[in-house]
Amino acid sequence: MNETSSQYPKAVLFDLLTALLDSWTLWNESAGSPDKGRTWRAAYLELTYARGAYVDYESLVRQAASSVGLPRSAPDALRRNWGDLKPWSGAKEALERLQPHCKLAVVTNCSIALGRQAASILPIRWDLVVTAEEAAFYKPNARPYLLALENLGVDATDAAFVAGSSYDMLGTAPIGLRTYWHNRVGLAPVAGSAAPDIESPTLEALPAWASRFGESS
């Protein structure tokens, strides 16, 4: 499809820590093993997405670690090595292909400080970074998504979202945000989540999917 016939959304919003960055490896290393890290990460996702109103992000990370029997040294290591987060393969390329055509923003369940630090790992000029702390609510509450759309000046029907887990679809579907699920680690859908427009283990199909956004809107 050539550029003149493409129909991109006005903005593409991204989950950060699961859709764009490989936080799983950092959780695994901080926990001491992949099995412990995956269990901790799953507990963290469940706890954070069920939380609603914002409370200190790092306290939730510690609470999730404690709930699966990990010592305080695990969340301490995660915080200490936060800057070692790495982008998934294909993330930089997908963002670079999208940037000439639409606004790019992050909507992340994170504190302001850690969200900004993690977003800066990707070599991209973000139009906006919205954290749960700024929105005063954790996803999938609608407020983080709506705050991003309001600040970008874009309606939900003119935007797309790239999720890292199906928890996000609990929030994006009700407000009309069409969603690409980058299911890199093969997560099972959570109960009650809507089906995404597309689910893929990579970001390879994202630019083409976005370029056809207007065809079925």
N, C-alpha and C positions, 0 to 999 in steps of 0.2 A: 504494500500500500504506500503510495507516495504522500508527501507531506501535505499537498493541497487537498487531498481527499480524506485526510485523517480528521477525526472528531474527538479530540482529547477533552477530558474534564478540565474545569477551570483550576482545580487543585487536587492534589493527591496527598492524603494524610497517612502517616505511617506509625504503627507500633514500633518502638525502638529496640527494646531489650530482647525481643524474641523474633521479630520479623526482619530486622536489619543487622543486629549484632548477635554474635554467638555467645550469649551469656551462659549457656549450658556448660561449656568447657570451663569457664571461670568458677561456676558453682561446683562442678565436679572436683576441680583442683583444690578449692577452698575446703570442701568436705572431706577430701582424702581419698575418694574413689568415685567412679562413675555411678555406681548403684546408690551410694549415699547422696551424691549430688543431685541425681535425678529425683530421688524421693523428696529431698529438701526443696528443690525447685518446684515440684508439683504442689507441695504443701504451701509454699510461698504464693504461687499463682492462685490457688483456691482461696487462701486467706485474704489476699489483696483484692481480688475481684469481688469477694463477698463483703468487703468492709464498708463501702458506701462513703460516708464523710471521712475526710482526710485526717489521719493521725500520722505521727512521725514514721516515715518510710523505713528507716533503719530499725526501728523498734519492731516492725512487722517482719522484717528479715530475721531478726533475732528470735522472735516468737516462733516463726516457722522452723528454724533450726532446732529450737528447744523441743518442739512438738514431735520431731522425728529422732530425738535422742542425741543430737550433735552438741558438742561443747561450745562455749562462747568463742573459742579460738576460730571456729569456722566463719561466722559472720565478721569477726575481726579481720580475718585474712581476705574475705571478699571486699571489704571496704578498703583495705590497704592496697589491694591489687586492682581496684576498679579501672584504673587507666589502662590495664592490659586487655580490656575487652577488644575483640577483633570483629570486623565486619564479616558477614557471611560471604562466601564467594559469589560474585555476580551482583552484590548490592551496589557497589560503586558504579558499575557499568549501567545498571538499570536506572539509577538516579541521574546519571549524566545524560542518558537518552531522553529522560522525561523533562529535565529542567528547561530546555528551550521552549516547551509547549505548555507548561502549567506551573502553578505555584506548588512548592513542596514544603510540607510541614510535619512535625513530629507531635504526636499526642501520646504521652508516656505516663505510666503509673510509677512515678518516681518523685523524689524531692527536687527542688529547683537546682541545687548545687550538683547533685549526681546526674540529673537529667541533662543539664548543660554540658557537663564534662563528657558524658557518653555520646551526646549528639555531635560534639566537636571531633570525635574520633573519625567520623566519616568526612572525607575531603569534599564537602559540598557546601554551597551557600544556602542555608535554610531560610525560607521566608518567615518561618515562625517555629518556635518550640514551646509547646504547652505541657506543663507537668501537672500531676494530680495535686501537688501542693498549691499551685497557682489557682487551679479550678476549685479547690477546697473539697473535691470529691475524687474518688478513684473510679476509673472505668470498671464496669460498663455503665455506671450512671451517665446520663446524657451530657452532663455539664462539661466535662473535658472536651468532648467532640464539638459541642455547640460553641464553646468559648473559642476554639480554634477557627471554626467557620465564621463566627462573628468578626474576629480580628482580621481574617483574610478577606472579608466582604464577599463571601461565597455561600450560596444556598446548598443545603445537603444534596439536593437532586443534581447539582452541578459539580459534585465532588465524589471522589472515591477514597476508600480506605484500604490499607494493606495491613492485615492482621497477622500476628504470630501464633495465636491460639484462638480457639473458637469462643473463648470468653468474650472477646471483642464483639462477636456477632450478636450477643445479647444486648449490646448497646447500639451498634450501627444499624441493625435492621429496623428498629422502631422509629428511627429518625430519617430513614430513607437513604442512608449511605451505602451505596453498592460496594461490595467487599471482595478483595482478593485475599485468600488465605494462603500465606506462605508457610506451609506445614512441614518445616525442615526436618523435624525429628519424629514425625509420624504420631503426633498426639491424637487421641481419640476425641471426637466431639463431646462437649459437655452437654448435659441434659438441658433441653429447652432452647439450645442455640439454633438460630436460623442457618439454613444452608448458604454458603457463600456463592457469589457469582462464579467463582473459579477457585479450585484448590490445587496446589502444586507443591512439590517438594523443593522447588527452586524458584528464583525470581526471573528466570529466563523468559517466561511468557508474559511478564508484567507490561513491558512497553507496548507490545502488540495489542494486548487486551485494552490498555488505556487508549490506544490510538483509535479503537473502534467504539469508544464509550458512547458516542452520540447515536450509534446505529440502533440501540435497543433501549434508550432512555425514555 
